[in-house]
Amino acid sequence: MKVLGLSPLDKDSTVTIVEDGVITYAAAEERFTRVKLQSGFPWQSLEDALDRTGTKASEIDKVVYPFLPYDEETRLFERNLQREREFLEETEASATSDEIQRAKSRIPARREAIPGLADPNEKQEKGLLKNLAYRVLASEGVVSRNVAKRGSERWGRDASKFHFQWHQELDAGLAEVGLGGKLKRVEHHLSHAANAYYTSGFDQALIVTLDGYGSGLAGSISTGRDGKIERVHGLEYPHSLGTFYESVTSALGFTPSRHEGKIVGLAAYGDPEVLGDILRRRFVHSNGGFRIVETNNVYFARLLAAQFPKIDVAAAYQRVLEEVAVAYVSQYIKKTGLKNLVLSGGVVANVKLNQRLREIAGVENIFIHPNMGDGGCGTGAALAEFAGTEPTRNRIKDVYYGPEYSGDEIVEALKRAGLPFTRYTPIEPKVAMLLAAGKVVARFTGRMEYGPRALGHRSILYHAKEPAVNQWLNQRLGRTEFMPFAPSTLYEHRQANYKLVDGADYAAQFMTITFDCTESMKRDCPAAVHVDGTARPQLVSAEGSPSFHRLLTEYYKLTGIPSVINTSFNMHEEPIVCSPDDAIRAFLQGNLDVLAIGDFLVDHPKRV
């Protein structure tokens, strides 16, 4: 049986084909349109999926989509928003203004420069009128309560409109490609739970989903046993950790659903206790879950960002996110006795949070679905159709599910670009020599990665000995980052470089969790270690990524170091490259030293 999974059309529209429980193709529409987090019906990725798998529309048995009909979605969140109004009316306001004044006395003096900030205590400066407005609209009381209620009402109106829009677009698109009448709609958080559980390889696991919104929920706890998923608890929207973190992302001047990683990076520089208690008081824990006071009052985070250093605001939101999520998950680990933890949802794109969840007492193993955001929901919905079958009880060995290009296609692209090239077979030893010699190598090989991480097939590589690379290479690529580049490390050297890696070593093959670094890692690879002593590695195994493993093995022979830095192959605000033409364009624009594309090496014409 062939099942087509489509992720939500509102952002990061993605196509997955699952045949008899095995993922045969998965790729995001953004990689083809070159528009980051492309929304709408996935015309190009669907065409590519059918073509590369040799599938006709008539051979698709079922299409699954991870949202309920628009009227049912509307009914669920309208019910929840009414409950939130009652909650806000019952909950006593705290003296936020007084707390903020006391918190200002806790701001430390700082002199050490922070990359990307003009001043270590830089704030999100606003004019006098905006600052006054934030104080009135966000300081808890009658006004702020009404602002929060109106914010939720506005969110509800917009959500209803967009669900209707995507409902119509989905039906029209499927009809046009000959797939009308085959659609099955799936509850959103079930699709998240399914993609985590059915790709983990664990027979028994606690399944946790955390995101912004989906089918009335912002999170869930389920058990996975013997191939079956059973819901234990649901977190009702708007009590959403996704919304909580999106609010600070926006307040600090970044784009929600895109730049949350910058907040994780900033947080390591700040003091979480400057604002920690103020944020903690906005959470009410009860009935196995929690509720958040004034979730949709967007002015609260803006008030803090305007009056406190960015790094302290980021640090407080990160710390409280970790504390709330750990407390939520811990009680169900204890209650169920399950020792394997699997995660999905946009919130668990937060790699530092995942480290804290791994550290929960009783957790022995952790796995995070590699495409943890909504782009992975179509995959989960499709896998759920094969629940309990043998393929869904095996762990995935890699996520190279996207398109692959032949040597002839690569040569044609290089000739079109007028670039001279040299063929090497095998190419891995030559690339290792270039990296050892200090060259920046853009690597394009094999099938494209599924999900947000570049895992060696669409990656930019460099040695990890030079911390300054995080500034000058990001400048070449037009990026601003507060977290260093991630390392790719030979799997067999994991324990020498990362602490407490056992039980998370499978998850780390997909670059989804941080670890505290050993002294040897800090010494040999300072470019990959954050200011807090952590790194987010890709552990590269011979089974999961044979070619990349060979490359790193050759590099280790030359240098005695088993890691290189690995950043995604793309320019700023562009998706990861998909085709040879994309790779050539990004290589030239980024002024990188060498392009290793298939079996061919290309020197940058301006750097020869």
LINGIZI-V337619 format. One record per pair of residues at least 12 apart in sequence whose ideal C-beta (glycine too) atoms are under 6 Angstrom apart, sorted by the first residue. I is the first residue (numbers start at 1). J is the second residue. If there is no record, write none. Layout:
I/J, I/J
//
This chain:
1/61, 2/19, 2/59, 2/60, 2/61, 3/18, 3/62, 3/382, 3/385, 4/17, 4/60, 4/63, 5/64, 5/378, 5/379, 5/381, 5/382, 6/65, 6/378, 7/374, 7/375, 7/377, 7/378, 8/67, 8/374, 9/40, 9/166, 10/39, 10/166, 11/37, 11/39, 12/28, 12/37, 12/374, 12/375, 13/29, 13/38, 13/42, 14/28, 14/375, 14/378, 15/42, 15/45, 15/46, 15/49, 16/378, 16/379, 16/382, 17/49, 17/53, 18/382, 18/383, 21/386, 21/389, 21/391, 21/392, 22/391, 23/401, 24/53, 25/49, 25/53, 25/401, 26/379, 26/401, 26/450, 27/45, 27/402, 28/375, 29/42, 29/45, 30/575, 31/575, 31/578, 32/44, 32/45, 36/573, 36/575, 41/169, 41/173, 48/403, 52/403, 57/177, 57/178, 57/179, 62/182, 62/184, 63/179, 63/182, 63/183, 64/184, 64/186, 64/381, 64/382, 65/185, 66/186, 66/188, 66/191, 66/377, 66/381, 67/188, 68/185, 68/215, 70/163, 70/164, 70/167, 73/163, 74/160, 76/216, 77/156, 77/216, 77/237, 80/216, 80/236, 80/237, 81/152, 81/156, 84/152, 84/238, 85/149, 87/291, 88/145, 91/293, 93/140, 93/141, 94/140, 94/281, 96/139, 96/140, 97/139, 99/278, 103/274, 103/275, 106/274, 107/274, 114/269, 115/471, 116/480, 116/482, 121/309, 122/310, 124/252, 124/253, 124/305, 124/306, 126/306, 131/306, 134/299, 134/302, 134/303, 137/299, 138/299, 138/300, 138/303, 144/297, 147/297, 148/294, 148/296, 148/297, 151/296, 151/297, 152/238, 152/296, 155/296, 186/381, 187/215, 188/214, 188/215, 189/209, 189/214, 189/217, 189/220, 191/377, 191/380, 191/381, 192/209, 192/344, 192/345, 192/380, 193/207, 193/209, 193/222, 193/229, 194/380, 194/383, 194/384, 195/344, 195/369, 195/376, 195/379, 195/380, 196/342, 196/343, 196/344, 196/369, 197/224, 197/342, 198/383, 198/392, 199/369, 199/396, 200/342, 200/367, 201/394, 201/395, 202/340, 204/225, 204/338, 205/224, 205/340, 205/342, 206/332, 206/333, 206/336, 206/338, 206/341, 207/222, 207/224, 207/342, 208/221, 208/329, 208/343, 209/344, 209/345, 210/241, 210/345, 210/347, 210/348, 211/242, 211/345, 211/346, 211/347, 212/240, 212/242, 212/243, 213/237, 217/234, 217/235, 218/235, 218/237, 218/240, 219/235, 220/234, 221/233, 221/332, 223/336, 227/387, 227/388, 227/393, 233/288, 235/289, 238/295, 238/296, 239/291, 239/292, 241/347, 242/346, 242/347, 243/295, 245/260, 245/321, 247/301, 248/301, 248/317, 249/263, 251/301, 251/302, 251/305, 252/305, 252/310, 262/482, 263/314, 264/350, 264/352, 265/482, 265/483, 266/311, 266/314, 266/482, 267/314, 267/315, 267/318, 268/530, 268/531, 268/532, 269/311, 270/311, 270/312, 270/314, 270/315, 271/312, 271/315, 272/315, 272/316, 272/319, 274/312, 275/316, 276/316, 276/319, 279/316, 279/320, 280/320, 283/324, 322/353, 322/356, 325/353, 326/356, 329/357, 330/360, 333/360, 333/362, 339/364, 340/365, 341/363, 341/366, 342/367, 343/368, 344/369, 344/372, 346/373, 348/368, 348/372, 349/372, 351/513, 351/514, 351/536, 352/514, 354/368, 354/513, 355/513, 355/514, 358/504, 364/503, 365/503, 366/504, 366/507, 367/507, 368/507, 368/512, 370/399, 370/451, 370/510, 371/450, 371/451, 397/543, 397/544, 398/544, 399/449, 399/450, 399/451, 400/446, 400/447, 400/457, 401/450, 402/447, 402/448, 403/448, 404/446, 404/447, 405/580, 407/598, 410/580, 410/597, 410/598, 413/580, 413/581, 413/584, 417/584, 419/602, 421/600, 421/602, 422/601, 423/599, 423/600, 425/599, 427/599, 428/550, 428/551, 428/554, 429/554, 431/551, 431/596, 432/551, 432/554, 432/555, 434/594, 435/461, 435/463, 435/555, 435/564, 436/558, 436/559, 439/593, 439/594, 440/462, 440/592, 440/593, 441/461, 441/594, 441/596, 442/460, 442/569, 442/587, 442/592, 442/595, 443/459, 443/461, 443/596, 444/583, 444/597, 445/457, 448/578, 453/511, 454/568, 454/569, 454/576, 455/538, 456/545, 456/548, 458/569, 458/576, 458/577, 459/566, 459/569, 460/567, 460/569, 461/564, 461/566, 462/565, 463/564, 464/487, 464/525, 464/527, 464/528, 464/563, 464/564, 464/565, 466/527, 467/526, 467/527, 469/527, 470/484, 476/590, 476/591, 477/571, 477/572, 477/590, 478/571, 478/572, 479/572, 483/530, 484/528, 484/530, 485/565, 485/567, 486/511, 486/536, 486/566, 487/525, 487/528, 487/535, 487/537, 487/563, 487/565, 488/538, 488/540, 488/564, 488/566, 489/537, 489/539, 489/562, 489/563, 490/540, 490/552, 490/562, 491/539, 491/540, 491/541, 493/562, 494/539, 497/518, 497/521, 498/515, 499/515, 499/516, 501/515, 505/539, 508/537, 508/539, 509/539, 509/544, 511/536, 511/538, 514/534, 514/536, 516/533, 516/534, 517/529, 517/533, 517/535, 524/561, 525/563, 527/565, 528/565, 540/552, 570/586, 571/586, 571/589, 583/597, 593/607
//
